[in-house]
Amino acid sequence: MNRERIVLILTIFLTTFSTVCAQQNPANKTRDSADKPTDSANKTQDSAKKTQSDCAPLETGTANAPEQKPAFPGQTRACAVKSDVAFDVTVLAKGLVKPWAVEPLPGGDFLITEKSGQLRIVSAKGEVGAPIGGLLPVGAGGVSQASGQGGLPPIAARGQGGLLDVALSPTFAQDRTVFWSFSEQRTGGSGTSVARGVLTADRRNLEQVRVIFRAMPTYDNGLHFGSRLAFGPDGMLYITLGDRFDKATTRPQTQQPGSHLGKIIRISPDGSIPADNPFAKQSGAMPEIWTLGHRNIQSAAFDENGRLWTVEHGAQGGDELNLIEKGKNYGWAVISYGEEYSGEPIPGNITQKEGFEQPVYYWDPVIAPSGAQFYTGNAFPAWRGSLFIGALREQRLVRLVIKDNRVVGEEHLLADRNQRIRDVRQGTDGALYVVTDEANGELWKIAPRR
């Protein structure tokens, strides 16, 4: 055998031996798997890409401010979801005059406010009661006959103002105390105020009526009063307020701690100021302030974890969902999505800036939100944990699916009924109850289909 053939045979042998060893070496497998995804990982990535590409956003209309981009994926135009929940809508009551709020009572009845100044009880069967006495009627001031206390001004039912929200005391079963917000007629204009009173045993009157909070300053228009009332797990009363709409005079005050306008307020049920409020010891600041930088909040609800969420009327193309945290600044009108109603840009506005909170979610175009409820009942297991929001402009009930503080799905319900939904609450029976913002307003019950 000549030398060349021997070299050739040895080369083939060594090459084959090296290949076999490499295939049997676990370390090489580890390195290979680190450098290249496994089949399982490839399948997972392909599935994720497919899910994202298959996700159709619920909102497909033209944006008011298409040049504005979300700060993170999913901040707007979330995936459309369908819960496939079978339900019936029953009209429990009609003839309500611009109802603004519905508050379930123990036993299944409801307190309902009418913007023109009436507070009524509607029974579980839909029987509409006479106005409860003790609230001063529109345009009449002076001493409350029920309480004997003077100085409770009348309700200013003008524009967006009137008798607004109503909430039961956390200890209502023992003290029968009711809280309500209203636009108060004052010298020089009006402002959002909150009062409390005790419902008599026959449920016909409110006694011991007194105002426990007045938003300042007073301003002379009928716009952007807020307001929702929500008791937190800490027993404190949270009050949402608006900016009163004037671009030159009141809008800048949303960033000023010396004004209540555009703020969320936190007070004790007796009206006193909690010592742990973030601005309680700051010179020149309104001590009731909890957060600042809001435009006009008409939706507020606590989730099962005791966290406060609000949905506020933004600019044109800027309605937003916020997770509220003590002392934070939510941006209006330094940062905001959307544009002025005129179609012009918001002066000096940007969408992101350090030190200002981003909304969890925003709508462009808007829904005009009013009323909110996290669903915790047993009647609709598929809806548990969802946030329901009334929509005025869109005339529907909005359902948001929230996971890890992000909106992962949006569903619109009741759009076929073509009515402005002003408030939504969960009843003691687990059904949802809504009131419609109409001159001939209605109370609806949403219950599982039988």
C-alpha positions in Angstrom: 0.0 0.0 0.0 1.6 3.3 -1.1 1.9 6.2 1.2 -0.8 8.3 -0.4 -3.5 5.6 0.1 -2.5 5.2 3.8 -2.9 9.0 4.4 -6.3 9.0 2.7 -7.6 6.1 4.8 -6.4 7.7 8.1 -8.0 11.0 7.2 -11.4 9.3 6.5 -11.2 7.4 9.8 -10.4 10.4 11.9 -13.1 12.5 10.3 -15.7 9.9 11.0 -14.6 9.3 14.5 -14.7 13.1 15.3 -18.3 13.4 14.0 -19.5 10.5 16.0 -18.0 11.9 19.2 -19.5 15.3 18.6 -22.9 13.8 18.2 -22.6 11.9 21.4 -21.2 14.8 23.5 -23.9 16.3 25.8 -22.0 19.6 26.1 -22.4 20.2 22.4 -26.1 19.5 22.7 -26.3 22.1 25.4 -24.4 24.7 23.3 -26.6 23.9 20.3 -29.8 24.4 22.3 -28.5 27.6 23.7 -27.7 28.9 20.2 -30.9 27.8 18.6 -34.5 27.5 19.9 -36.0 24.1 20.4 -38.9 22.9 18.3 -41.1 23.6 21.3 -39.9 27.1 21.7 -40.3 27.7 18.0 -43.9 26.5 18.2 -44.5 28.9 21.2 -43.1 31.9 19.4 -45.0 31.0 16.3 -48.2 30.8 18.4 -47.5 34.2 20.0 -46.9 35.8 16.7 -50.1 34.2 15.3 -52.1 35.4 18.3 -50.9 39.0 17.9 -51.5 39.0 14.2 -54.9 37.5 14.6 -55.9 40.1 17.3 -58.4 42.5 15.8 -58.8 45.7 17.8 -62.3 46.6 18.7 -61.9 50.2 17.7 -61.2 50.7 14.0 -62.5 54.2 13.4 -60.3 57.2 12.4 -58.3 58.6 15.3 -58.6 62.3 16.1 -54.8 62.5 16.7 -53.3 59.7 14.5 -49.8 61.2 14.8 -49.8 60.4 18.6 -48.4 57.0 19.5 -49.0 55.0 22.6 -46.3 54.9 25.3 -46.5 51.1 25.4 -48.2 48.2 23.5 -51.9 47.8 24.3 -52.3 51.3 25.7 -55.1 51.9 23.2 -57.2 50.0 20.7 -57.2 46.7 22.7 -58.1 43.4 21.2 -61.8 42.8 20.7 -63.2 40.1 23.1 -66.5 38.4 23.2 -67.6 36.8 26.4 -70.5 34.8 24.9 -72.6 35.5 28.0 -76.3 35.1 27.6 -78.2 37.9 29.4 -81.6 39.6 29.4 -82.1 43.4 29.8 -85.3 44.3 31.8 -86.5 47.9 31.9 -87.4 48.2 35.6 -88.4 51.9 35.6 -89.1 54.7 33.2 -89.9 58.4 33.5 -86.7 59.3 35.4 -85.6 62.9 34.6 -81.9 62.7 33.5 -80.9 60.2 36.1 -77.2 60.6 37.1 -76.5 57.8 39.5 -77.9 54.6 40.8 -76.9 53.2 44.2 -78.1 49.8 45.4 -79.8 49.7 48.8 -79.8 46.7 51.2 -82.8 44.6 50.4 -82.7 45.2 46.6 -84.1 48.7 46.2 -82.2 51.7 44.7 -81.4 55.3 45.4 -81.4 57.3 42.1 -80.4 60.9 41.6 -82.0 63.0 38.9 -79.8 65.9 37.6 -82.7 68.4 38.1 -82.4 67.9 41.8 -84.5 64.9 42.9 -83.4 61.9 44.9 -85.7 59.0 44.7 -86.0 55.4 45.8 -86.9 52.9 43.1 -88.0 49.5 44.4 -86.6 46.2 43.2 -89.9 45.8 41.3 -89.4 49.1 39.6 -91.9 51.2 41.6 -90.7 54.9 41.4 -91.0 56.7 44.7 -91.7 60.4 45.4 -88.7 62.7 45.8 -87.0 62.3 49.2 -87.4 65.4 51.3 -84.4 67.3 52.9 -82.6 68.2 49.7 -83.1 71.9 48.8 -84.8 72.2 45.4 -83.2 74.0 42.5 -83.2 77.7 43.1 -84.4 77.7 46.7 -81.9 78.3 49.5 -82.1 79.0 53.2 -82.6 76.7 56.2 -83.3 73.0 55.8 -86.6 72.3 57.5 -85.6 68.8 58.3 -82.3 69.6 60.0 -82.8 73.2 61.1 -79.4 74.0 59.8 -78.9 77.0 57.6 -76.3 77.8 55.0 -77.0 74.9 52.6 -77.3 76.6 49.2 -79.4 75.2 46.4 -78.5 73.0 43.6 -77.4 74.8 40.4 -78.9 72.6 37.6 -77.2 74.2 34.7 -75.4 72.6 31.8 -73.6 69.5 33.2 -74.4 70.6 36.7 -77.2 69.5 39.1 -77.7 66.7 41.6 -74.9 64.3 40.7 -73.6 61.2 42.5 -74.9 59.4 45.6 -73.2 56.9 47.9 -74.1 55.0 51.0 -72.0 55.2 54.2 -69.9 52.1 54.7 -71.9 51.7 57.9 -75.3 52.5 56.4 -76.9 49.5 58.1 -76.2 51.1 61.4 -76.3 54.9 60.7 -78.5 55.2 57.6 -76.2 58.0 56.3 -76.2 59.0 52.7 -73.7 61.2 50.8 -74.4 63.1 47.6 -72.5 65.4 45.3 -74.0 68.4 43.5 -73.2 71.6 41.7 -73.9 74.2 44.4 -75.3 77.6 43.6 -73.0 80.2 45.1 -72.3 83.9 45.0 -70.4 84.5 41.8 -71.2 81.1 40.2 -71.2 77.5 41.2 -68.9 74.6 42.4 -69.0 71.0 43.2 -70.0 70.3 46.8 -70.7 67.1 48.8 -73.3 66.8 51.5 -74.4 64.1 53.9 -77.7 63.4 55.7 -79.5 60.6 57.6 -82.3 58.8 55.8 -85.3 58.5 58.1 -86.7 55.1 59.0 -89.7 55.6 56.6 -87.2 56.6 53.8 -89.1 59.7 53.0 -86.7 62.4 54.3 -83.1 63.2 54.9 -82.3 64.7 58.3 -79.1 66.3 59.8 -78.2 67.6 56.4 -74.9 69.5 56.1 -72.2 70.2 53.5 -68.9 68.5 54.3 -66.8 69.6 51.3 -66.8 72.5 48.8 -64.5 72.6 45.8 -62.8 75.9 45.4 -62.6 78.3 43.7 -66.1 79.1 42.6 -66.5 79.6 38.8 -69.4 80.8 36.7 -70.2 78.2 34.1 -72.0 74.9 33.9 -69.2 72.6 32.9 -66.8 70.0 34.2 -67.9 69.5 37.8 -66.9 65.8 38.0 -68.0 64.1 40.1 -68.1 60.6 41.6 -68.1 59.5 45.2 -66.3 56.2 46.2 -65.6 54.9 49.7 -62.2 53.2 49.9 -61.3 50.1 52.1 -59.7 52.7 54.4 -63.2 54.1 55.2 -62.3 57.4 53.5 -64.4 59.2 51.0 -62.8 59.9 47.6 -64.3 62.7 45.4 -63.5 63.2 41.8 -63.5 66.8 40.4 -63.3 68.5 37.0 -61.3 71.4 35.6 -64.4 73.6 34.9 -63.3 73.7 31.2 -62.1 77.3 30.9 -58.7 77.0 29.0 -57.3 80.3 30.2 -58.6 80.5 33.8 -59.4 77.1 35.3 -57.5 74.6 33.2 -54.0 75.7 34.5 -55.3 75.1 38.1 -55.3 71.4 37.6 -51.5 71.5 38.2 -51.8 73.9 41.1 -52.1 72.4 44.6 -53.7 75.6 45.8 -56.9 74.8 43.9 -59.3 71.9 44.1 -60.0 71.9 40.3 -58.9 68.9 38.4 -58.1 66.9 41.5 -59.2 63.7 43.4 -60.1 64.6 47.0 -59.8 62.3 50.1 -61.7 63.2 53.3 -63.1 61.5 56.3 -66.9 60.8 56.3 -67.4 63.7 58.7 -65.5 66.0 56.3 -62.3 66.2 58.3 -58.9 65.9 56.6 -56.9 62.8 57.1 -53.4 63.5 58.4 -51.8 61.2 55.9 -53.1 63.0 52.8 -50.0 63.8 50.6 -50.5 67.6 50.7 -51.9 67.9 54.2 -48.7 69.6 55.5 -47.7 71.5 52.4 -47.9 75.3 52.7 -50.4 76.8 50.3 -51.8 73.5 49.2 -55.4 72.3 49.6 -55.0 69.6 52.2 -57.9 67.4 50.9 -56.0 66.7 47.6 -55.1 63.1 46.9 -54.0 63.4 43.2 -53.8 66.1 40.6 -53.8 66.7 36.9 -57.3 65.5 35.9 -59.6 66.9 33.3 -63.1 65.7 34.2 -63.7 62.4 36.1 -67.2 60.9 36.1 -66.2 57.3 36.7 -64.5 55.8 39.7 -64.4 52.4 41.2 -62.3 50.3 43.7 -61.2 46.8 42.5 -61.1 43.7 44.7 -57.6 44.6 45.8 -58.7 47.9 47.2 -57.2 50.0 44.4 -58.9 53.0 43.0 -59.4 53.3 39.2 -60.9 56.3 37.4 -62.0 56.9 33.8 -62.0 60.5 32.8 -63.4 62.6 30.0 -60.3 63.6 28.1 -59.9 66.0 25.2 -61.1 65.0 21.8 -59.4 61.6 21.4 -58.1 61.4 24.9 -60.5 59.6 27.3 -58.4 57.7 29.7 -58.3 54.9 32.3 -56.0 55.6 35.3 -54.9 53.5 38.3 -54.8 56.1 41.1 -51.9 56.3 43.5 -51.4 58.7 46.4 -49.8 62.0 45.5 -49.3 61.3 41.8 -49.8 63.8 38.9 -51.9 62.5 36.0 -50.8 65.1 33.6 -53.6 67.3 32.4 -52.9 69.6 30.6 -49.2 69.2 30.5 -49.4 65.7 28.9 -52.5 64.3 27.3 -53.7 62.3 24.3 -56.1 63.8 21.8 -56.8 67.4 20.7 -59.0 70.4 21.4 -62.7 70.1 20.4 -61.9 72.6 17.7 -59.5 70.1 16.1 -56.5 72.3 17.1 -53.6 70.8 19.1 -53.7 71.3 22.8 -51.4 74.3 23.5 -48.0 73.1 24.7 -49.2 69.6 25.1 -47.1 66.5 24.7 -48.0 62.8 25.4 -45.1 61.8 27.7 -43.0 63.6 30.3 -41.0 62.5 33.3 -42.9 63.0 36.5 -46.3 62.6 35.0 -48.3 59.4 35.0 -49.3 57.6 31.8 -52.9 56.4 31.5 -53.3 52.6 31.7 -55.5 52.9 28.6 -56.9 55.6 26.4 -59.6 55.9 23.7 -59.3 57.8 20.4 -62.0 58.4 19.3 -63.6 58.8 22.7 -66.4 57.0 24.4 -67.4 59.8 26.9 -67.2 57.7 30.1 -69.6 57.9 33.0 -70.0 55.5 35.9 -67.8 52.4 36.6 -68.1 49.1 38.3 -65.7 46.2 38.8 -67.8 43.1 38.6 -67.4 40.7 41.6 -70.7 38.8 41.6 -71.6 35.2 40.9 -74.4 35.8 38.4 -71.9 36.2 35.6 -68.7 34.1 36.4 -67.2 35.0 32.9 -67.4 38.7 33.8 -65.8 38.4 37.2 -63.0 41.0 37.5 -64.1 43.0 34.4 -64.5 46.7 34.6 -67.8 48.0 33.3 -68.0 51.7 32.1 -71.0 53.6 30.9 -70.5 55.4 27.5 -72.5 58.5 26.8 -71.2 59.4 23.3 -71.0 55.8 22.1 -74.3 54.9 23.7 -73.2 51.5 25.1 -71.8 49.6 28.1 -68.0 49.1 27.8 -66.4 46.0 29.4 -62.6 46.0 29.9 -60.6 42.9 30.7 -57.6 43.9 32.8 -54.5 41.7 33.5 -51.4 42.8 35.3 -52.6 46.4 35.2 -53.0 46.4 31.4 -56.1 46.3 29.3 -56.0 43.0 27.3 -59.5 43.1 25.9 -62.5 45.3 25.2 -66.1 44.5 24.6 -69.1 46.7 23.8 -72.6 45.7 25.0 -76.1 47.2 24.6 -75.1 49.3 21.6 -78.3 48.2 19.8 -80.4 50.1 22.4 -79.1 53.5 21.3 -79.2 55.2 24.7 -76.6 57.1 26.7 -75.5 55.1 29.7 -74.8 57.4 32.7 -74.1 55.0 35.5 -73.6 51.2 36.1 -73.6 49.4 39.5 -73.7 45.8 40.7 -76.7 45.0 42.7 -77.0 42.8 45.8 -78.2 40.0 43.6 -75.2 40.1 41.4 -77.0 41.6 38.4 -75.8 44.8 36.8 -78.0 47.9 36.9 -77.6 51.0 34.7 -79.4 54.3 34.3 -79.8 56.1 31.0 -79.0 59.8 30.5 -82.3 60.8 28.9 -85.1 63.2 29.6 -87.3 60.0 29.9 -84.5 58.1 31.6 -84.7 54.4 32.5 -83.3 51.9 35.0 -82.2 48.6 33.4 -81.5 45.3 35.0 -78.9 43.0 33.3 -79.4 39.5 34.5 -78.5 36.0 33.3 -80.9 34.7 30.6 -83.2 32.0 31.9 
